[in-house]
Every structure is written in structure tokens, then in C-alpha cells.
Amino acid sequence: MDINVTFPSEEYFRLTDKEVNERILVAKSALGDSLFILGHHYQRDEVIRYADAVGDSLGLSKKAAQTSAKFIVFCGVHFMAETADIITAPDQVVFMPDVTAGCSLADMANIDQVEKTWQKMHYFSPEKTIPITYINSNVALKAFCGKNDGIVCTSSNAQKALEWAWSNGKRIFFFPDQFLGLNMAYRMGVPLEQILVWDQNKPFGGHSKQAIEKSRLILWNGSCCVHQEFSKEQIDLLRQGDPAIQIISHPECNFEVVQSSDFVGSTEFIIRKISDSPDGTHWGIGTEKNLVNRLKNRFPNKKIVFLQNYEPFCVSMSQTTSVHLLFILENLAKGNLINQVLVESEYRENALTALNRMLELA
Ligand code: SF4
């Protein structure tokens, strides 16, 4: 990804909240319909309040594909802005308020490692394998999937993507998040002995020829550090203290947490489930703090707690502040195109193929 990195000057950080708010509204108004701001659920409140659309990765991908605004400002992390750049028209331009906001999960797999693993797994078992990349991945991996008859998925549509892939091949190679792949496949009835986690530091991922031949799912050993904060022990403690509590977790959580949860689903699923539940219900939620705190504020008549006794937050998502947003908007209003996200042309076509397959699944 080619990026120009420009940070706000000191003067911006000396502004009061009131001044930041007033100037953001002025810049938004000056940009009018040429501007569309997308905000992921894990963004800070001070940022999300200015978003024209709020959602998870799938929802925001669809919004990016639908808008005709010339300037799309993505309040999220790199891979999301890359996705928006690929699926929008050539005359639309994508920016990030803080273009250095990455995703540690996406960084856990790179194209060289994935290509080497792909070759090794085919050495023992040449049958058709379908690659699936979680949308939380860099663009080269999405292009790899497009080129090799594979697909992109999000936590909202992972089950559909797995069904699609198994109808097209014997085995799935899923990266970079092992837990999304594992939790979904197990829920779909795939036995654990047919699911392998590939250890790149061991010959053939640490598996025998027979195990690879029998496998239906090979998982990259990546994970999200935020969702690994939750544990079964904490869930057990919550249940002991409150027998009425219902546990709802994100599928990036580890296997034990997911198995101990009453409900499992994407951020959109979690929001819908809590919204639809009656007043007086008790919930323990296993996902990032900004989303959970917004639910707490929105539903004061429901008891909502974290699965941990602290508030787990995504450092990358929190990097974007209202000051960064103001900075990008004022520059755009002056015609300064800074912090643009521009995907390399070599990956664009194949990545779009894999993303379109995902969007068609919906
Ligand atoms: S919560 Fe996890 S997967 Fe999501 S952006 Fe942060 S590190 Fe990446």
C-alpha cells in the first residue's frame, strides 16, 4: 500500500474539544456531498459521532461500494481503507485520519509466508484447496485468494464463505485468524481432527502426510490480541456471581470462550442481539471496549459487563482521534489530498475478484 503520512501540527493538539467540534462541523459542511465518513464500531465516541455510516467490516465495505462521494474518509484501520479503495470507483479517493493505524492480526501473515505454505500443503495433498482470507488481512493476501479461486470473508459471513469454499474444493486454507476459522468450522460440524493449525516453524506445519491428506481446514496461526484477552475462567466467575447472565462473544475469541458462550457472532450480531433483548436482561460481552461502552450507554436498563474485569481496547482503532479527523477534513476542504490510501495496481484486480465473490455471497 502506498501512503503519504502527514500528522497534525502541535497547534491542532492545543485546541479545546469545543473548538475541534466546531471546526469539524465547518469542514464537513464545506465539503458537503463530496465527503462520506465511514466509522468502525471500535472507534472512539469522539470520532464515531461524525461518521455518516457506522458498521463492521462487511457493512462498511458495502457502504463504500454504494456511496458516490468523491472523498471517503475511513475511520478504522489500514485493511479497511485498502478494501474501500479497491471497491470504489477510480475517481473516488480514500483517506485515513491517522494513516498509521494498522491491525496486528492482519500483520501476522504476509504473502511470502502464505505462498510458501500453499506450496508445502500441496506437496502432500494435491487436491483442490480453496484459500479464504479474513478481511483483516493485507491486500496481497486478498489478491492471492482472487488468483487462486478463493474468497474474502468477514466475521458476519464466514459461515457462508466456508460453505461456498467446501462446495468448490476438498479443503480450505484459512488465514490469518485461526479462531474465526476454527470456531465457524466446528459450529458447522467439522470434527477437530480434520482441522489443522499450521506452524510455520515446523516441517510441513508440524503435521504428517496422513493428517494433511485427511484435513478439511488448514488454519494460519494468527489471532487478535484484543479478543484473546477473554477467558473461560472469567466467564465461569461471571456465571457464579450472576446466574442470569448471558454470554455473547465475537468469533475471534479463543475456542474455549466461544464454547462457553450462549451466543457468538460479529459486532453487528452482538449489537442486534443486545438491542432486541428485553429490559432487565444481563449480558457479558466479549469484544472491544468502545462498542461495549456504547451499548451500556444506549441500554441503561440492561446490565452489560465485560468478560474481563478491565476494558479491553484495540490500540490501533484508538489511534484515530477527533483531532486527526479535523486535520484531514480541513486539508481536504483546502484541496490538500494528504493521507490518501492507494492500493498498488498489481494487487487491485485479483483482490477485487475475491472481494466481489464475498459481496455476491450476501
Ligand atoms: S480488534 Fe483485533 S482484529 Fe480488530 S483491528 Fe484491532 S487488532 Fe485488528
Residues whose N, C-alpha, C, O or C-beta is under 5 A from the ligand:
A	BS01	SF4	V77 G102 C103 S104 L105 N136 C224 C225 V226 C314
